[in-house]
Amino acid sequence: MKQAEVSVGILSDTHGYIHPGVLDQVNRCDVIVHAGDICGSAVLEQLKPVNGQLIAVRGNNDVKQTWDNKGQYRLSDLSDELQVELPGGTLSVIHGHQYWGLDDPQSAILSHFPGSRAVVYGHSHYVQHEMVGDCWLLNPGAAGKRLNRGASSCLVMQASHRGWHVKLHRFEDSD
């Protein structure tokens, strides 16, 4: 990525629905990352990053029974993990369900991506945004209605060669 600074909207676990506040927040970003459990092409079609770069991985609930292939995004096009170069380092993305039976799934996820500046995962629906050593470990929580603990959430990261900074955004349920 050639820009000096990039904003990255990070969401996960939409399960077919994105809270309007989350949608508004991430659509202001240059790049959008969805860490899985998307559950339909219609979800991805709502995501409109400023630079046009949408990164999405498959979650354990992204299966034929939950995926409507009527739009431009196909379930078969989703990878289990992706990496993207940003100013100042590599951002890695995985849903994380592959590691959830382990004693310390977060450490296993981090060790799967050595050299990354940040690792984004989903699956747990629990927000996490912290530095572990010299790497950000990021889980945006649930951006939809399912198991969001009363508020949908997303993360926005500013990435530059000078540093990476992450901010949590939460939007309470209205129903």
Secondary structure as a PSIPRED ss2 file (coil, helix, strand):
# PSIPRED VFORMAT (PSIPRED V4.0)

   1 M C   1.000  0.000  0.000
   2 K C   1.000  0.000  0.000
   3 Q C   1.000  0.000  0.000
   4 A C   1.000  0.000  0.000
   5 E E   0.000  0.000  1.000
   6 V E   0.000  0.000  1.000
   7 S E   0.000  0.000  1.000
   8 V E   0.000  0.000  1.000
   9 G E   0.000  0.000  1.000
  10 I E   0.000  0.000  1.000
  11 L E   0.000  0.000  1.000
  12 S C   1.000  0.000  0.000
  13 D C   1.000  0.000  0.000
  14 T C   1.000  0.000  0.000
  15 H C   1.000  0.000  0.000
  16 G C   1.000  0.000  0.000
  17 Y C   1.000  0.000  0.000
  18 I C   1.000  0.000  0.000
  19 H C   1.000  0.000  0.000
  20 P H   0.000  1.000  0.000
  21 G H   0.000  1.000  0.000
  22 V H   0.000  1.000  0.000
  23 L H   0.000  1.000  0.000
  24 D H   0.000  1.000  0.000
  25 Q H   0.000  1.000  0.000
  26 V H   0.000  1.000  0.000
  27 N C   1.000  0.000  0.000
  28 R C   1.000  0.000  0.000
  29 C C   1.000  0.000  0.000
  30 D C   1.000  0.000  0.000
  31 V E   0.000  0.000  1.000
  32 I E   0.000  0.000  1.000
  33 V E   0.000  0.000  1.000
  34 H E   0.000  0.000  1.000
  35 A C   1.000  0.000  0.000
  36 G C   1.000  0.000  0.000
  37 D C   1.000  0.000  0.000
  38 I C   1.000  0.000  0.000
  39 C C   1.000  0.000  0.000
  40 G C   1.000  0.000  0.000
  41 S H   0.000  1.000  0.000
  42 A H   0.000  1.000  0.000
  43 V H   0.000  1.000  0.000
  44 L H   0.000  1.000  0.000
  45 E H   0.000  1.000  0.000
  46 Q H   0.000  1.000  0.000
  47 L C   1.000  0.000  0.000
  48 K C   1.000  0.000  0.000
  49 P C   1.000  0.000  0.000
  50 V C   1.000  0.000  0.000
  51 N C   1.000  0.000  0.000
  52 G C   1.000  0.000  0.000
  53 Q E   0.000  0.000  1.000
  54 L E   0.000  0.000  1.000
  55 I E   0.000  0.000  1.000
  56 A E   0.000  0.000  1.000
  57 V E   0.000  0.000  1.000
  58 R C   1.000  0.000  0.000
  59 G C   1.000  0.000  0.000
  60 N C   1.000  0.000  0.000
  61 N C   1.000  0.000  0.000
  62 D C   1.000  0.000  0.000
  63 V C   1.000  0.000  0.000
  64 K H   0.000  1.000  0.000
  65 Q H   0.000  1.000  0.000
  66 T H   0.000  1.000  0.000
  67 W C   1.000  0.000  0.000
  68 D C   1.000  0.000  0.000
  69 N C   1.000  0.000  0.000
  70 K C   1.000  0.000  0.000
  71 G C   1.000  0.000  0.000
  72 Q C   1.000  0.000  0.000
  73 Y C   1.000  0.000  0.000
  74 R C   1.000  0.000  0.000
  75 L H   0.000  1.000  0.000
  76 S H   0.000  1.000  0.000
  77 D H   0.000  1.000  0.000
  78 L C   1.000  0.000  0.000
  79 S E   0.000  0.000  1.000
  80 D C   1.000  0.000  0.000
  81 E E   0.000  0.000  1.000
  82 L E   0.000  0.000  1.000
  83 Q E   0.000  0.000  1.000
  84 V E   0.000  0.000  1.000
  85 E E   0.000  0.000  1.000
  86 L E   0.000  0.000  1.000
  87 P C   1.000  0.000  0.000
  88 G C   1.000  0.000  0.000
  89 G E   0.000  0.000  1.000
  90 T E   0.000  0.000  1.000
  91 L E   0.000  0.000  1.000
  92 S E   0.000  0.000  1.000
  93 V E   0.000  0.000  1.000
  94 I E   0.000  0.000  1.000
  95 H C   1.000  0.000  0.000
  96 G C   1.000  0.000  0.000
  97 H H   0.000  1.000  0.000
  98 Q H   0.000  1.000  0.000
  99 Y H   0.000  1.000  0.000
 100 W C   1.000  0.000  0.000
 101 G C   1.000  0.000  0.000
 102 L C   1.000  0.000  0.000
 103 D C   1.000  0.000  0.000
 104 D C   1.000  0.000  0.000
 105 P H   0.000  1.000  0.000
 106 Q H   0.000  1.000  0.000
 107 S H   0.000  1.000  0.000
 108 A H   0.000  1.000  0.000
 109 I H   0.000  1.000  0.000
 110 L H   0.000  1.000  0.000
 111 S H   0.000  1.000  0.000
 112 H H   0.000  1.000  0.000
 113 F C   1.000  0.000  0.000
 114 P C   1.000  0.000  0.000
 115 G C   1.000  0.000  0.000
 116 S C   1.000  0.000  0.000
 117 R C   1.000  0.000  0.000
 118 A E   0.000  0.000  1.000
 119 V E   0.000  0.000  1.000
 120 V E   0.000  0.000  1.000
 121 Y C   1.000  0.000  0.000
 122 G C   1.000  0.000  0.000
 123 H C   1.000  0.000  0.000
 124 S C   1.000  0.000  0.000
 125 H C   1.000  0.000  0.000
 126 Y C   1.000  0.000  0.000
 127 V E   0.000  0.000  1.000
 128 Q E   0.000  0.000  1.000
 129 H E   0.000  0.000  1.000
 130 E E   0.000  0.000  1.000
 131 M E   0.000  0.000  1.000
 132 V E   0.000  0.000  1.000
 133 G C   1.000  0.000  0.000
 134 D C   1.000  0.000  0.000
 135 C E   0.000  0.000  1.000
 136 W E   0.000  0.000  1.000
 137 L E   0.000  0.000  1.000
 138 L E   0.000  0.000  1.000
 139 N E   0.000  0.000  1.000
 140 P E   0.000  0.000  1.000
 141 G C   1.000  0.000  0.000
 142 A C   1.000  0.000  0.000
 143 A C   1.000  0.000  0.000
 144 G C   1.000  0.000  0.000
 145 K C   1.000  0.000  0.000
 146 R C   1.000  0.000  0.000
 147 L C   1.000  0.000  0.000
 148 N C   1.000  0.000  0.000
 149 R C   1.000  0.000  0.000
 150 G C   1.000  0.000  0.000
 151 A E   0.000  0.000  1.000
 152 S E   0.000  0.000  1.000
 153 S E   0.000  0.000  1.000
 154 C E   0.000  0.000  1.000
 155 L E   0.000  0.000  1.000
 156 V E   0.000  0.000  1.000
 157 M E   0.000  0.000  1.000
 158 Q E   0.000  0.000  1.000
 159 A E   0.000  0.000  1.000
 160 S E   0.000  0.000  1.000
 161 H C   1.000  0.000  0.000
 162 R C   1.000  0.000  0.000
 163 G C   1.000  0.000  0.000
 164 W E   0.000  0.000  1.000
 165 H E   0.000  0.000  1.000
 166 V E   0.000  0.000  1.000
 167 K E   0.000  0.000  1.000
 168 L E   0.000  0.000  1.000
 169 H E   0.000  0.000  1.000
 170 R E   0.000  0.000  1.000
 171 F E   0.000  0.000  1.000
 172 E E   0.000  0.000  1.000
 173 D C   1.000  0.000  0.000
 174 S C   1.000  0.000  0.000
 175 D C   1.000  0.000  0.000
